[in-house]
């Protein structure tokens, strides 16, 4: 009988201890997620996106590498020829979000990093004014199964914008 009474007395303490541990786990998870809040705003980017227009085919495939990094491979084909290919990293470091693009051609590889700048809600503008073209890469998510991407900059003193409307690959 004494053990039973002791168990009844200890049961509320054990239940409270379990509750406190789950609260700690939840708060640690919230802290971890908040550390990468800017990157998490771009979760909609994950997946495979395609664009087919006038004999041109483009594809971008985004995956989550870890809590702080998404990566992608993007290419464009005209006919049966690949005319452009690059890898991209989207990384959150010290509260800032960076998009790094690297040409897939390792012999002539150019690596450029763009930093997220303040912009309108729903627009993610990555900028590097030191780079010739593009100076900006912009992503938006106008609807669930589409993204709009475009690059902006100056070529030969003339402002240029190239659009890439993508739909989710089914």
TORPA-4810 file (N, C-alpha, C, O; in nm, 3 decimals):
<nodes>
NODE_1_0.083_-0.118_0.000_0.000_0.000_0.000_0.087_0.125_0.000_0.053_0.224_-0.065_X
NODE_2_0.200_0.122_0.072_0.291_0.235_0.081_0.349_0.271_-0.056_0.363_0.389_-0.088_X
NODE_3_0.382_0.167_-0.137_0.433_0.193_-0.272_0.328_0.258_-0.360_0.359_0.344_-0.442_X
NODE_4_0.202_0.216_-0.342_0.093_0.271_-0.421_0.074_0.420_-0.391_0.054_0.500_-0.482_X
NODE_5_0.081_0.457_-0.262_0.066_0.597_-0.223_0.183_0.678_-0.277_0.165_0.790_-0.325_X
NODE_6_0.303_0.622_-0.269_0.422_0.690_-0.320_0.407_0.713_-0.472_0.441_0.819_-0.523_X
NODE_7_0.356_0.612_-0.543_0.334_0.625_-0.687_0.233_0.735_-0.717_0.253_0.814_-0.809_X
NODE_8_0.125_0.741_-0.641_0.024_0.845_-0.659_0.082_0.984_-0.636_0.047_1.079_-0.705_X
NODE_9_0.171_0.995_-0.537_0.234_1.124_-0.508_0.333_1.165_-0.617_0.345_1.283_-0.649_X
NODE_10_0.403_1.069_-0.674_0.506_1.098_-0.775_0.449_1.116_-0.915_0.510_1.183_-0.999_X
NODE_11_0.332_1.058_-0.941_0.273_1.065_-1.075_0.257_1.208_-1.126_0.296_1.235_-1.239_X
NODE_12_0.201_1.302_-1.047_0.191_1.439_-1.099_0.327_1.501_-1.130_0.341_1.577_-1.226_X
NODE_13_0.428_1.469_-1.049_0.562_1.522_-1.076_0.617_1.468_-1.207_0.677_1.543_-1.284_X
NODE_14_0.598_1.338_-1.234_0.647_1.279_-1.358_0.573_1.338_-1.478_0.635_1.368_-1.580_X
NODE_15_0.441_1.354_-1.467_0.364_1.410_-1.578_0.407_1.553_-1.606_0.418_1.592_-1.722_X
NODE_16_0.430_1.630_-1.502_0.475_1.769_-1.519_0.613_1.772_-1.583_0.641_1.859_-1.666_X
NODE_17_0.699_1.679_-1.545_0.833_1.672_-1.602_0.826_1.642_-1.751_0.898_1.704_-1.830_X
NODE_18_0.740_1.549_-1.792_0.724_1.518_-1.934_0.670_1.638_-2.009_0.714_1.666_-2.120_X
NODE_19_0.576_1.708_-1.950_0.517_1.826_-2.012_0.625_1.932_-2.033_0.633_1.993_-2.140_X
NODE_20_0.708_1.954_-1.930_0.814_2.055_-1.941_0.913_2.018_-2.050_0.959_2.105_-2.124_X
NODE_21_0.948_1.889_-2.062_1.041_1.847_-2.166_0.984_1.871_-2.305_1.055_1.915_-2.395_X
NODE_22_0.853_1.843_-2.324_0.794_1.865_-2.455_0.789_2.015_-2.485_0.804_2.055_-2.601_X
NODE_23_0.767_2.098_-2.383_0.769_2.243_-2.403_0.908_2.289_-2.441_0.923_2.377_-2.526_X
NODE_24_1.011_2.230_-2.381_1.150_2.265_-2.414_1.179_2.223_-2.557_1.236_2.300_-2.635_X
NODE_25_1.140_2.098_-2.594_1.162_2.051_-2.731_1.094_2.143_-2.831_1.153_2.178_-2.933_X
NODE_26_0.970_2.183_-2.802_0.895_2.269_-2.893_0.964_2.405_-2.904_0.975_2.458_-3.014_X
NODE_27_1.010_2.463_-2.792_1.074_2.594_-2.799_1.207_2.585_-2.871_1.245_2.680_-2.940_X
NODE_28_1.281_2.473_-2.856_1.406_2.457_-2.931_1.378_2.448_-3.081_1.453_2.503_-3.161_X
NODE_29_1.269_2.378_-3.119_1.232_2.368_-3.259_1.193_2.505_-3.313_1.231_2.540_-3.424_X
NODE_30_1.117_2.583_-3.235_1.078_2.717_-3.277_1.200_2.806_-3.295_1.207_2.884_-3.391_X
NODE_31_1.298_2.795_-3.205_1.421_2.873_-3.216_1.497_2.831_-3.341_1.546_2.916_-3.415_X
NODE_32_1.507_2.699_-3.364_1.577_2.649_-3.482_1.511_2.699_-3.610_1.579_2.745_-3.702_X
NODE_33_1.378_2.691_-3.617_1.307_2.738_-3.736_1.320_2.888_-3.753_1.332_2.936_-3.865_X
NODE_34_1.317_2.963_-3.644_1.326_3.108_-3.655_1.465_3.151_-3.698_1.482_3.259_-3.755_X
NODE_35_1.567_3.068_-3.672_1.702_3.100_-3.716_1.710_3.106_-3.869_1.796_3.176_-3.923_X
NODE_36_1.622_3.035_-3.937_1.624_3.029_-4.082_1.491_3.077_-4.141_1.444_3.026_-4.242_X
NODE_37_1.433_3.175_-4.075_1.302_3.227_-4.114_1.299_3.278_-4.258_1.203_3.252_-4.331_X
NODE_38_1.403_3.350_-4.299_1.405_3.405_-4.435_1.407_3.292_-4.538_1.335_3.299_-4.638_X
NODE_39_1.488_3.191_-4.515_1.494_3.078_-4.607_1.361_3.003_-4.609_1.314_2.961_-4.715_X
NODE_40_1.300_2.986_-4.491_1.173_2.914_-4.483_1.062_2.985_-4.561_0.966_2.920_-4.604_X
NODE_41_1.074_3.116_-4.580_0.974_3.188_-4.660_0.977_3.144_-4.807_0.883_3.172_-4.881_X
NODE_42_1.083_3.077_-4.847_1.096_3.031_-4.985_1.073_2.881_-5.002_1.113_2.823_-5.103_X
NODE_43_1.008_2.817_-4.903_0.978_2.674_-4.912_0.903_2.641_-5.041_0.920_2.532_-5.097_X
NODE_44_0.820_2.733_-5.089_0.741_2.709_-5.210_0.829_2.688_-5.333_0.783_2.636_-5.434_X
NODE_45_0.955_2.727_-5.324_1.047_2.711_-5.436_1.090_2.565_-5.456_1.129_2.526_-5.565_X
NODE_46_1.081_2.486_-5.350_1.125_2.347_-5.356_1.040_2.267_-5.455_0.918_2.278_-5.458_X
NODE_47_1.108_2.187_-5.536_1.039_2.105_-5.635_1.099_2.126_-5.773_1.204_2.189_-5.788_X
NODE_48_1.031_2.071_-5.873_1.079_2.079_-6.010_0.986_2.170_-6.089_0.863_2.155_-6.087_X
NODE_49_1.047_2.264_-6.159_0.975_2.367_-6.235_1.017_2.363_-6.380_1.136_2.347_-6.410_X
NODE_50_0.920_2.377_-6.471_0.952_2.371_-6.614_0.889_2.488_-6.688_0.792_2.549_-6.644_X
NODE_51_0.950_2.518_-6.805_0.900_2.622_-6.894_0.923_2.574_-7.036_1.036_2.549_-7.077_X
NODE_52_0.813_2.561_-7.113_0.823_2.520_-7.253_0.766_2.632_-7.338_0.648_2.667_-7.326_X
NODE_53_0.851_2.690_-7.424_0.805_2.796_-7.515_0.885_2.791_-7.644_1.007_2.781_-7.641_X
NODE_54_0.817_2.799_-7.756_0.877_2.815_-7.888_1.007_2.737_-7.909_1.110_2.796_-7.941_X
NODE_55_1.004_2.607_-7.891_1.122_2.524_-7.915_1.226_2.530_-7.804_1.333_2.470_-7.816_X
NODE_56_1.196_2.601_-7.697_1.287_2.613_-7.583_1.227_2.539_-7.464_1.106_2.543_-7.442_X
NODE_57_1.312_2.471_-7.389_1.269_2.399_-7.270_1.364_2.435_-7.156_1.485_2.419_-7.169_X
NODE_58_1.308_2.484_-7.046_1.389_2.516_-6.927_1.336_2.437_-6.809_1.217_2.411_-6.797_X
NODE_59_1.429_2.400_-6.723_1.392_2.323_-6.603_1.477_2.369_-6.486_1.598_2.391_-6.501_X
NODE_60_1.414_2.383_-6.371_1.482_2.419_-6.247_1.435_2.322_-6.140_1.315_2.307_-6.120_X
NODE_61_1.528_2.256_-6.073_1.492_2.160_-5.968_1.556_2.204_-5.836_1.678_2.205_-5.822_X
NODE_62_1.471_2.242_-5.739_1.517_2.289_-5.608_1.495_2.181_-5.503_1.389_2.119_-5.497_X
NODE_63_1.598_2.158_-5.420_1.588_2.064_-5.308_1.639_2.131_-5.180_1.717_2.227_-5.185_X
NODE_64_1.594_2.079_-5.068_1.640_2.129_-4.937_1.758_2.043_-4.895_1.743_1.923_-4.873_X
NODE_65_1.876_2.104_-4.884_1.995_2.031_-4.840_1.999_2.016_-4.689_2.031_1.909_-4.637_X
NODE_66_1.965_2.123_-4.618_1.961_2.124_-4.472_1.881_2.247_-4.428_1.821_2.314_-4.512_X
NODE_67_1.880_2.277_-4.298_1.800_2.388_-4.246_1.840_2.523_-4.304_1.758_2.615_-4.310_X
NODE_68_1.965_2.538_-4.347_2.013_2.668_-4.392_2.037_2.677_-4.542_2.075_2.784_-4.592_X
NODE_69_2.016_2.568_-4.617_2.054_2.567_-4.758_1.955_2.492_-4.847_1.915_2.379_-4.816_X
NODE_70_1.917_2.556_-4.957_1.847_2.491_-5.067_1.945_2.493_-5.184_2.028_2.583_-5.194_X
NODE_71_1.936_2.394_-5.272_2.020_2.395_-5.392_1.936_2.360_-5.514_1.828_2.301_-5.502_X
NODE_72_1.988_2.398_-5.630_1.913_2.375_-5.754_2.008_2.351_-5.869_2.124_2.393_-5.869_X
NODE_73_1.954_2.282_-5.968_2.020_2.269_-6.097_1.921_2.322_-6.199_1.803_2.285_-6.197_X
NODE_74_1.967_2.407_-6.288_1.881_2.471_-6.386_1.947_2.460_-6.523_2.069_2.475_-6.536_X
NODE_75_1.865_2.433_-6.624_1.920_2.430_-6.759_1.814_2.470_-6.860_1.694_2.467_-6.833_X
NODE_76_1.862_2.509_-6.979_1.775_2.544_-7.090_1.824_2.472_-7.214_1.943_2.469_-7.244_X
NODE_77_1.729_2.413_-7.285_1.759_2.344_-7.411_1.686_2.414_-7.524_1.571_2.457_-7.510_X
NODE_78_1.754_2.425_-7.636_1.691_2.472_-7.760_1.707_2.356_-7.857_1.819_2.318_-7.893_X
NODE_79_1.595_2.301_-7.898_1.601_2.178_-7.976_1.657_2.068_-7.888_1.602_2.039_-7.782_X
NODE_80_1.766_2.007_-7.931_1.830_1.903_-7.850_1.959_1.950_-7.785_2.030_1.872_-7.721_X
NODE_81_1.990_2.079_-7.802_2.114_2.134_-7.747_2.090_2.205_-7.614_1.998_2.286_-7.601_X
NODE_82_2.174_2.175_-7.516_2.171_2.249_-7.390_2.249_2.377_-7.411_2.370_2.374_-7.436_X
NODE_83_2.180_2.491_-7.401_2.244_2.620_-7.428_2.283_2.692_-7.300_2.358_2.790_-7.303_X
NODE_84_2.233_2.643_-7.187_2.265_2.706_-7.059_2.243_2.605_-6.948_2.145_2.532_-6.949_X
NODE_85_2.334_2.602_-6.851_2.318_2.517_-6.733_2.393_2.580_-6.616_2.503_2.632_-6.632_X
NODE_86_2.329_2.575_-6.499_2.394_2.630_-6.380_2.345_2.558_-6.256_2.238_2.497_-6.254_X
NODE_87_2.426_2.567_-6.152_2.385_2.522_-6.020_2.363_2.646_-5.935_2.425_2.750_-5.957_X
NODE_88_2.274_2.634_-5.837_2.245_2.748_-5.750_2.237_2.701_-5.606_2.193_2.589_-5.577_X
NODE_89_2.280_2.789_-5.517_2.267_2.766_-5.373_2.192_2.884_-5.314_2.222_2.999_-5.344_X
NODE_90_2.095_2.854_-5.232_2.022_2.956_-5.157_2.054_2.928_-5.012_2.012_2.826_-4.957_X
NODE_91_2.129_3.020_-4.949_2.179_2.995_-4.814_2.148_3.112_-4.721_2.160_3.228_-4.758_X
NODE_92_2.107_3.076_-4.599_2.091_3.179_-4.498_2.212_3.173_-4.406_2.242_3.070_-4.346_X
NODE_93_2.281_3.288_-4.398_2.400_3.300_-4.313_2.388_3.427_-4.231_2.368_3.536_-4.285_X
NODE_94_2.400_3.413_-4.101_2.398_3.527_-4.009_2.283_3.623_-4.038_2.302_3.745_-4.040_X
NODE_95_2.164_3.567_-4.059_2.045_3.650_-4.077_2.026_3.705_-4.217_1.926_3.771_-4.244_X
NODE_96_2.120_3.679_-4.308_2.107_3.725_-4.446_2.085_3.606_-4.538_2.127_3.494_-4.508_X
NODE_97_2.018_3.631_-4.649_1.992_3.526_-4.746_2.071_3.556_-4.873_2.067_3.667_-4.925_X
NODE_98_2.144_3.454_-4.923_2.229_3.469_-5.040_2.192_3.366_-5.146_2.163_3.251_-5.114_X
NODE_99_2.195_3.408_-5.270_2.174_3.320_-5.383_2.304_3.319_-5.462_2.348_3.422_-5.513_X
NODE_100_2.366_3.202_-5.472_2.491_3.188_-5.547_2.464_3.103_-5.670_2.410_2.993_-5.661_X
NODE_101_2.503_3.156_-5.786_2.485_3.086_-5.913_2.622_3.055_-5.970_2.713_3.138_-5.968_X
NODE_102_2.636_2.933_-6.021_2.763_2.890_-6.082_2.733_2.817_-6.212_2.651_2.725_-6.215_X
NODE_103_2.798_2.859_-6.318_2.780_2.791_-6.447_2.823_2.645_-6.433_2.918_2.614_-6.361_X
NODE_104_2.751_2.557_-6.501_2.781_2.415_-6.492_2.912_2.379_-6.562_2.974_2.279_-6.527_X
NODE_105_2.955_2.459_-6.661_3.079_2.436_-6.734_3.197_2.466_-6.641_3.229_2.582_-6.615_X
NODE_106_3.261_2.360_-6.591_3.367_2.378_-6.491_3.491_2.448_-6.547_3.563_2.514_-6.471_X
NODE_107_3.517_2.436_-6.676_3.635_2.500_-6.735_3.621_2.652_-6.738_3.718_2.723_-6.713_X
NODE_108_3.503_2.701_-6.768_3.480_2.845_-6.780_3.382_2.894_-6.673_3.306_2.988_-6.696_X
NODE_109_3.385_2.831_-6.557_3.287_2.857_-6.452_3.299_2.998_-6.395_3.407_3.043_-6.358_X
NODE_110_3.186_3.063_-6.390_3.173_3.191_-6.321_3.082_3.168_-6.202_2.974_3.111_-6.216_X
NODE_111_3.125_3.212_-6.085_3.043_3.199_-5.964_3.010_3.339_-5.916_3.099_3.421_-5.895_X
NODE_112_2.880_3.365_-5.898_2.835_3.498_-5.856_2.737_3.482_-5.741_2.649_3.397_-5.745_X
NODE_113_2.753_3.566_-5.639_2.663_3.563_-5.524_2.582_3.692_-5.520_2.634_3.802_-5.538_X
NODE_114_2.452_3.675_-5.495_2.357_3.786_-5.486_2.299_3.784_-5.345_2.279_3.678_-5.287_X
NODE_115_2.271_3.901_-5.291_2.216_3.913_-5.155_2.071_3.958_-5.162_2.035_4.046_-5.240_X
NODE_116_1.986_3.896_-5.078_1.846_3.936_-5.071_1.838_4.080_-5.019_1.899_4.114_-4.918_X
NODE_117_1.761_4.162_-5.090_1.741_4.300_-5.048_1.594_4.320_-5.011_1.509_4.243_-5.056_X
NODE_118_1.564_4.421_-4.930_1.424_4.447_-4.897_1.343_4.472_-5.024_1.387_4.541_-5.116_X
NODE_119_1.222_4.415_-5.026_1.137_4.429_-5.144_0.991_4.414_-5.105_0.958_4.392_-4.989_X
NODE_120_0.905_4.428_-5.205_0.762_4.413_-5.183_0.732_4.273_-5.131_0.803_4.177_-5.160_X
NODE_121_0.625_4.263_-5.053_0.584_4.132_-5.002_0.559_4.038_-5.119_0.492_4.074_-5.216_X
NODE_122_0.613_3.917_-5.108_0.594_3.818_-5.212_0.700_3.821_-5.321_0.706_3.730_-5.405_X
NODE_123_0.784_3.923_-5.321_0.894_3.931_-5.418_1.025_3.909_-5.343_1.048_3.969_-5.238_X
NODE_124_1.109_3.825_-5.398_1.240_3.800_-5.340_1.344_3.846_-5.440_1.366_3.781_-5.543_X
NODE_125_1.408_3.959_-5.410_1.503_4.020_-5.501_1.645_3.999_-5.447_1.678_4.043_-5.337_X
NODE_126_1.726_3.932_-5.526_1.866_3.908_-5.493_1.948_3.999_-5.583_1.930_4.001_-5.704_X
NODE_127_2.040_4.074_-5.521_2.111_4.178_-5.596_2.261_4.170_-5.577_2.311_4.138_-5.469_X
NODE_128_2.333_4.200_-5.685_2.478_4.216_-5.683_2.511_4.322_-5.787_2.525_4.292_-5.906_X
NODE_129_2.523_4.446_-5.744_2.546_4.557_-5.836_2.687_4.554_-5.896_2.714_4.627_-5.992_X
NODE_130_2.775_4.473_-5.841_2.911_4.461_-5.894_2.916_4.371_-6.018_3.012_4.376_-6.094_X
NODE_131_2.814_4.290_-6.038_2.812_4.196_-6.150_2.756_4.266_-6.273_2.666_4.349_-6.263_X
NODE_132_2.809_4.231_-6.390_2.766_4.297_-6.513_2.621_4.261_-6.549_2.536_4.350_-6.555_X
NODE_133_2.594_4.136_-6.574_2.457_4.094_-6.603_2.441_3.949_-6.563_2.523_3.865_-6.600_X
NODE_134_2.339_3.920_-6.488_2.240_4.012_-6.432_2.289_4.076_-6.303_2.379_4.024_-6.237_X
NODE_135_2.229_4.187_-6.269_2.254_4.251_-6.139_2.151_4.208_-6.036_2.175_4.214_-5.916_X
NODE_136_2.036_4.162_-6.085_1.928_4.119_-5.996_1.865_3.990_-6.048_1.851_3.968_-6.169_X
NODE_137_1.828_3.904_-5.953_1.749_3.784_-5.981_1.628_3.793_-5.891_1.641_3.809_-5.769_X
NODE_138_1.509_3.782_-5.950_1.386_3.800_-5.874_1.300_3.674_-5.888_1.284_3.619_-5.997_X
NODE_139_1.244_3.630_-5.775_1.151_3.518_-5.772_1.021_3.562_-5.706_1.022_3.634_-5.607_X
NODE_140_0.909_3.517_-5.762_0.778_3.535_-5.700_0.701_3.404_-5.716_0.735_3.319_-5.799_X
NODE_141_0.598_3.390_-5.636_0.513_3.272_-5.639_0.368_3.316_-5.657_0.291_3.319_-5.562_X
NODE_142_0.330_3.352_-5.784_0.198_3.409_-5.806_0.082_3.313_-5.778_-0.028_3.357_-5.743_X
NODE_143_0.106_3.183_-5.792_0.003_3.084_-5.758_0.073_2.955_-5.716_0.194_2.939_-5.734_X
NODE_144_-0.005_2.865_-5.659_0.050_2.743_-5.598_0.145_2.666_-5.691_0.251_2.622_-5.647_X
NODE_145_0.107_2.650_-5.816_0.187_2.566_-5.906_0.263_2.645_-6.011_0.289_2.595_-6.120_X
NODE_146_0.299_2.770_-5.977_0.379_2.847_-6.071_0.475_2.939_-5.995_0.448_2.984_-5.884_X
NODE_147_0.586_2.964_-6.060_0.678_3.067_-6.011_0.713_3.156_-6.129_0.715_3.113_-6.244_X
NODE_148_0.740_3.280_-6.097_0.789_3.373_-6.197_0.929_3.413_-6.153_0.951_3.452_-6.038_X
NODE_149_1.020_3.402_-6.245_1.158_3.442_-6.217_1.200_3.535_-6.331_1.158_3.518_-6.445_X
NODE_150_1.282_3.631_-6.298_1.338_3.714_-6.403_1.471_3.769_-6.357_1.499_3.781_-6.237_X
NODE_151_1.552_3.804_-6.456_1.682_3.863_-6.429_1.683_4.002_-6.491_1.621_4.026_-6.595_X
NODE_152_1.754_4.094_-6.425_1.762_4.233_-6.470_1.906_4.279_-6.465_1.986_4.231_-6.385_X
NODE_153_1.936_4.373_-6.550_2.068_4.433_-6.551_2.086_4.521_-6.672_1.990_4.554_-6.742_X
NODE_154_2.210_4.558_-6.695_2.242_4.645_-6.807_2.341_4.574_-6.899_2.442_4.520_-6.856_X
NODE_155_2.307_4.577_-7.029_2.397_4.522_-7.131_2.422_4.634_-7.232_2.329_4.687_-7.293_X
NODE_156_2.550_4.668_-7.250_2.588_4.777_-7.342_2.511_4.906_-7.313_2.465_4.973_-7.405_X
NODE_157_2.498_4.940_-7.186_2.432_5.063_-7.146_2.280_5.061_-7.154_2.215_5.162_-7.127_X
NODE_158_2.223_4.948_-7.190_2.078_4.937_-7.204_2.022_4.840_-7.100_2.071_4.729_-7.083_X
NODE_159_1.916_4.886_-7.029_1.852_4.799_-6.929_1.784_4.684_-6.999_1.718_4.702_-7.101_X
NODE_160_1.800_4.565_-6.941_1.743_4.444_-7.001_1.680_4.358_-6.892_1.733_4.347_-6.781_X
NODE_161_1.567_4.298_-6.925_1.498_4.205_-6.835_1.464_4.080_-6.915_1.413_4.089_-7.027_X
NODE_162_1.491_3.963_-6.856_1.457_3.836_-6.919_1.368_3.760_-6.821_1.405_3.738_-6.705_X
NODE_163_1.249_3.720_-6.868_1.151_3.652_-6.784_1.159_3.501_-6.801_1.190_3.450_-6.908_X
NODE_164_1.131_3.430_-6.691_1.125_3.285_-6.688_1.000_3.242_-6.611_1.008_3.219_-6.490_X
NODE_165_0.887_3.230_-6.678_0.767_3.180_-6.609_0.775_3.026_-6.602_0.794_2.960_-6.704_X
NODE_166_0.761_2.971_-6.483_0.771_2.826_-6.464_0.640_2.772_-6.406_0.569_2.840_-6.333_X
NODE_167_0.611_2.648_-6.442_0.501_2.576_-6.378_0.557_2.451_-6.314_0.658_2.396_-6.359_X
NODE_168_0.489_2.406_-6.209_0.537_2.288_-6.137_0.525_2.165_-6.229_0.423_2.144_-6.294_X
NODE_169_0.632_2.085_-6.233_0.629_1.963_-6.312_0.535_1.864_-6.245_0.541_1.845_-6.124_X
NODE_170_0.452_1.803_-6.322_0.352_1.709_-6.265_0.403_1.568_-6.270_0.334_1.476_-6.227_X
</nodes>
